[in-house]
Amino acid sequence: MKLAQPVPQEVMQYVAEYFSILSEPMRLKLLNLLRDGEKCVQELVEATDTSQANVSKHLKVMLQAGILSRRTEGTSAYYRVDDPLIFDLCNLVCDRLAARIEEQARQFRSLSLVGKN
């Protein structure tokens, strides 16, 4: 049986930082809006019903992480998902959470049947 090699601290830190990017609900909302393709900042502001400063802050974090890419056209900035694997990761997590919720629902239903005539 082969033992797992220790992972260097720097690698662990990098992975933790990547996951922390996805721990913010607004970033997940923005990613979902960008799932269908490129959008300008103003479209994202309107769709999220928040300030431009807030949207821009979150877009910048994801841009720096390599999740998004940006282009400018005139005075507008357009963002798109540059790493489509991010959706695979999100889908895995959502599927896992859905399975857990379904299992909890089964457990609650079985409890509600106990003692009923």
Secondary structure in CASP SS format (residue, H / E / C, confidence):
PFRMAT SS
TARGET T0000
AUTHOR 0000-0000-0000
METHOD secondary structure of the structure
MODEL  1
M C 1.00
K C 1.00
L C 1.00
A C 1.00
Q C 1.00
P C 1.00
V C 1.00
P C 1.00
Q H 1.00
E H 1.00
V H 1.00
M H 1.00
Q H 1.00
Y H 1.00
V H 1.00
A H 1.00
E H 1.00
Y H 1.00
F H 1.00
S H 1.00
I H 1.00
L C 1.00
S C 1.00
E C 1.00
P H 1.00
M H 1.00
R H 1.00
L H 1.00
K H 1.00
L H 1.00
L H 1.00
N H 1.00
L H 1.00
L H 1.00
R C 1.00
D C 1.00
G C 1.00
E C 1.00
K E 1.00
C E 1.00
V H 1.00
Q H 1.00
E H 1.00
L H 1.00
V H 1.00
E H 1.00
A H 1.00
T H 1.00
D C 1.00
T C 1.00
S C 1.00
Q H 1.00
A H 1.00
N H 1.00
V H 1.00
S H 1.00
K H 1.00
H H 1.00
L H 1.00
K H 1.00
V H 1.00
M H 1.00
L H 1.00
Q H 1.00
A C 1.00
G C 1.00
I C 1.00
L E 1.00
S E 1.00
R E 1.00
R E 1.00
T E 1.00
E E 1.00
G C 1.00
T C 1.00
S E 1.00
A E 1.00
Y E 1.00
Y E 1.00
R E 1.00
V E 1.00
D C 1.00
D C 1.00
P C 1.00
L H 1.00
I H 1.00
F H 1.00
D H 1.00
L H 1.00
C H 1.00
N H 1.00
L H 1.00
V H 1.00
C H 1.00
D H 1.00
R H 1.00
L H 1.00
A H 1.00
A H 1.00
R H 1.00
I H 1.00
E H 1.00
E H 1.00
Q H 1.00
A H 1.00
R H 1.00
Q H 1.00
F H 1.00
R H 1.00
S H 1.00
L H 1.00
S H 1.00
L H 1.00
V C 1.00
G C 1.00
K C 1.00
N C 1.00
END
